[in-house]
């Protein structure tokens, strides 16, 4: 805190601006690192003395910085604060509310269509062990791209994420080692006839996944993006292999090194599955986009790992099941010989370092994109990357598993996004 003049410690507006800016820091920006601690301390000290709406802005920022927040969630929150400002522009405020309600109606229609698609499979009764989180999955799609033209992307990401959730729960909570091996082999062959080799439950999972990609192939051909189909299927095979490897490690109590574990989690993060799912709905996506994804760029690896760190912090207790199953936290504890509390503290640190990695690559790619570098994907793909990190942060905020248990804190935000219009 020595870098900052104490005279600014009572300037709430200035502190707030510095606080928000510091969340875009990268590695070795030591002054901004100190700025986080300095501004957080003084904003918390000043908070009880502030009046609304400045108090509301500070309270929201301390809970969720703008840079790390999901855009439309932050939009909803800011509208409620902006209308309290004496200097507000009434026309601008009205347009903002109309815009929010218009998009909310569009999201409701998309959710209605998705629910119809989901219900026809009746997987809630066929796979009772699997999480039914279609609305939470749709929130991820909306976080990726909220604009009207990305309707396909939102639905595709939701379908892909719900599919991955079922695969995750199947490998993690249901399948035996033998069933998991056979299911993984079936995915490798990608042939509906392979279903006959599977047990009844594995057959349901397998047919569900293949049906999604039958639709995907049709959509890709219609959008003249048939080149995306082999890659999209390969991302599912990668996830199946990664889940199967994880199951063998943990069921066999064979603890991998922490580094080996996290190489595998780049695939279990499902970032490649979700990005491939979105390609037919992105006009800028091309074969070059797929080649870029195949090159495993630093921003993809960094974003996937950052997402896994916050997810592991949130889901550790659920996945551990009182010590019955090994988790990433257990892996770190054994590999480094530390306590659970020390391991969790390290994961918080790793998540912060992950954000610095993401910020660095995001800034670098944005600058390169403006220079028309042909090796850099278009802006909508870059936005998708930073938004993946944002929605992961929000879903697993404060070391809680908002995906599995949305009723505690994610649910109210979902309701504000999709159920409750803003009164005009």
N, C-alpha and C positions, 0 to 999 in steps of 0.2 A: 504493500500500500504506500510505500515511500515515494513512488513515482508521482503521486497525485497530491496536489495542493489541498489541504484540509478546508480551504476557503470555499471549495465547491461542494463540500459535503452536505450542505443544506439546500443546494439547488436541485430540487426533485426532478424538474424537467430535463436539466442537463445530465443528471445521473441516469435517468431513464434512457435517454438517447445513447449514452455511452454503454450502458448495460446491453441494449439491443445490438449495437454495433459489435460488441465484444463476442457475441455468439457466432459471428462469421469468421472467427479467428482460425488460423492454421498453426502448424507446429512452429515452435521457436519465436512466436510473437509474444514475448514475455510480458510486454507492457499491457497487452490486451488480456493476458492471463491474470495479471494483477488487477486489471480493471473489473473483471468479473467479481472477484472477492470484495474489492473496494465498493463497487456500486451495490452489490447484494447486501452487504452489511449496512450501508447507510440508507438504502431504500427501505429495508425492514425497520430500521430505527425511525425513519420519518413517517412511515405508513400511518400510524395512529393519529398523527397530527394533520394529515392531509384531508382535504374535503373533496367530495365528488364533483366532477368526474375524474380529476387527476388521481385520486385515491383508487378509483376503479381501474385506471390504466396501469398503475403501478402494481396493484394486486394481481391483475391478469398477467403482466409481464413476469412477475416473480414465480407465478405458477407455470406459465408457458411463454417462452420467448417467441416473438413473431417469426424469426428465421426457422425455428424448429417446429412451428405449428402447421397443421393442415390448413391450406388457404381458406376453404369455405367455412371451416369452424371458426377461424379467426375473423372472417368477414362478419359472421353472425354476432360474435362478441363485440366487435368494434362498432357495429351499427347501434347497439344498445347503449354504448358509451358516448358515441358521437352526438346522439340526439340530446344529450344533457349539456352539451357545450353551448355557451352563450353565443359563440362566434359561428355556429353551424350555418350551413347553407341549406335552407329548407328544400329547395328544388333538388339539390344533390342528394339530400337525405331521402326524399320521396323516390327518386330514381333508384337509389340503392335498395330500398325496401321492395320496390316493384321487381327489380332484377332478382333479388333473393327469392321472392315468392314464385316468380316465373320459373326459375330453375328448380325450385322445390317441387312444383307440379310436374315438371319433366322427369325428375328423379323418381317420383311416385309411380309414374307410368312405367318407367323402366323396371322398377322393383316389382310391380304387378306382373309384368311379362316374365321376369326372372322367376317369380314365385310359381307361376304356371308351369314353366319349364322344370323347375325343381320338383314340384309335387307329382309330376307324371312318373317319376322314378320310384316314388314311395320308399326312399331309402331310410327314412326315420324308423319305419317298422322292420325293414330288412336288415339294417345295420344299427341296432340300438346302441352299440358301444361308440359310435362315431358322433362327433360334434356337428350339430345342425346350426351353422352360423352364416347363413346366406346373406343376411342384412349386414353383418359385420364385414363379410367379404366384399359386399358392394361398396361399403364405406371406403375400402382400400381402392377400388376402382375409381370412385369419385375423387379420392385424394390424388390419384395419378393425374387425372385430367377432368376438370369440372365443366368445361365449356360444352355447349350444345352439340358441336360437331363430333365430339368424342363419345357418343352414345355407345357405339360398338365396343370401344375400348373398355368402358366401365363394366359392361355386361360380360365381356370376355375375361377380364381380370377377376370378376366375381366368380364366374364359373370355374376358372382355373384354380383360384384359391380354395374354393369349396372342394374341388376334386383333390387337391393336395392335402387338405385337412383330412379327408377320408382315407387317403393313402397313408398319411402319417399315423392316424389312429389305428388303422389296420395292422401296420407293421409294429407299432409301439404297444398296442393294448390287446390285440386279438390273435394275430397269426402265430403259429408255432414256427420253429426254425425251418422245418421241412416245408410247411405251407408257404412261408416267405420265399424260400428258394425257388419253388415251383412258380409262384406268382411273378417273381423277378425274371425268370426264364421266359415266361409267357409274354411279358412286356418286351423282352429283347426280340422275340419272333414277330410280335405285333400281327397276330392272325387270330380271327375270331374262333377258328377251330381249336385253338389252344385252350379255350374255355373248358373243353371236355375233360382236361387233365386236372382241373381245379376242384376243390371242395365247394360246396354250395355257396358259402359266404364269399370266398375268394372269387367265385364266378360272377357274383353280383358286382363286386368291385371292378373286376376286369372289363366286364361288358359296359359298365357305366363310363369308364375312362375311354374305351374305344368309341363309344357313341358320341362323346364330346368331340373327338377328332374326326369323326365322319362329318359332323356339322362344320368343323373348322376347315376341312379340306374343301367343302362346297363353297364356303364363304371366301376362302383364299383364291379359288379359281375365278369366282365372280369378280373379285377385285384385281384380277390379273397378278396375283401374288402367290401362285402355286409353288414357287421356289421356297416358300416359307414352310411348307408342310413337312418335308423330311426333318428339318431342323426342329420344328415344334414337337414332333414325336420323339426326337432324340433327347430333348430336355426332360421329357417324362421318364425315359429310360434311365437317364442320369440320376434322377431323384429316386427311382426304384432301387438302383444299385446302392445309392448312398444310404437309404433307409435300411436296406438289407445288411449292409456292412455295419451300421450302427447297432442293429439288433443283435448281430453275432458278437460284437464287442461286449455289449452290456448283458446279454443273456448268458454269455460264457464267462462273464466277469473278467474279460481280457481288456484291461485298461490301456488304451492307446496313449501315446504322448499327447500333450495338449496341442502341439502344432499339427500333428497328424489328424487329430479330431477336427480342428478348425479348417483344414483343407477340405474335409468332407462336408462341413456345414455350408460351404459356399453353394453346394448343390441343394442341401436340405432347406436352405433359406427360400428356395423356390423362385428366386429372382429371375432366373432364366426362363422358367415356365411361364411366369406372368408376363414377361417382356415379349416372349414369342407369341403368346396368346393375343397380344394387342396389335400385332403387325398388320393383319388385314384391315384394321380400322384406322391406320395411320397413313395418310397419303404420302408423307415424306419417307416412309420406310421402303427400303430397296434391298437388293441382294447385298449391296455394300454394308447395309445395316447388320445383316446376319453375319457377314464376314468380320465386322467389327466386334460383334458379340462373341464370335468363335475365338477371337484373339485374346479373350479374357483380359480386357483392359483394366487398369488399376482402379478406375472409379467403380466398376462393377464389383470387383473383389472387395474393395474397401466398403462399399455400401452394403454388400451382403454380410460381411463380417460385423459391421456396426449394428445391423438389424438383428443378427444372431446374439450379440452381446446383450442388447436390451431385452430380447425375448427370453434368453436363458435366465436373466435376472428375474423376470416376471413369472416364468413357468417352472423354475427349479423345484419349488415345494410340491407342486402338483405332480410333476414327472418323477420325483424321487420316491413318492409313495412310502414314506417312512423308512427309507433305506433299501427298499426292495429292488429299485432300478437305479442304475448309475446315470449321472447327468454330466453336463459339461463342467459344472461347479465341482463335482466329485473328482472329475478328471484333473482339473487344475489343482485341487487340494493334494491329491496323491503325487502328481508330477512335481510340484514345488514344495511339498511338505509343509503346508500351511493349514490353518484352521478354516472352518467354514466362513467365519466372519471376515477373515483376511481375504479369502477367495472372493467373497461378494464385493468387498471394497475394491479389489483388483478389477472385477468386471465393470464396476462403475467407472473406474479410471480408463479401462480399455474402450468403453463406449464413448467417453469423452475424446479419447485419442482417435477413435473411429470417425467422429464428427469432424475432427481436424483434417483427417485424410479425405473425407467426402468434400469438405469445403475447398480444399486445395485443388482437387481434380475438377470440381464444378467450376471454380473460377478460371482455371486454366483452359478448360474446354469451352467455356462461354466466350472467352477472349479469342480462342482459336476459331470458334464458329463464326465470330464476327469478321474474321479475316478470310472467310471462305475456304478454310482448310478442308480438302476433299476427304481426309481421313477421319474427320470428326462428324458424328451423326448430327442430324438437324436438331433445332432447339427443342422441339417437343419431346424428343428422346432424352435430352439433357434434363428437362423439367421433370420427366418421369423418374429419373434417378434420384434427384434431390427430394422429390415427393415420396418416394419409397422410404427414404430415411425418416422423413417427417411423420408419416403415418405409423411406422414402426415405433418411433419415439412416443407418439400419443397413445397407441394401443397398449404399450407396456410401461406406461408412465409410473414413476415412483415404485419400481420393482413389483408391479402388480400385473396379473395376466388378464387384461381387459378383453381379450379375444374369447377366452374360455368362460370368464365370469364378467360379462359386460354390464350386468345390472348395477355394479358398484360405482362405476364412474364413466365408462364409455357409453352406456345406455342413454343417459340424459343428453349427451352430445349428439347421439344418433337421432333421438327424438326431436331435438331442435333442428337438425338438418332435414329430416324427412317427414315429420309429422306436424309440427307447430309452425304455421305461417307467422310472419311479422305483421302486427296490426298497423295499418296505415292511417 
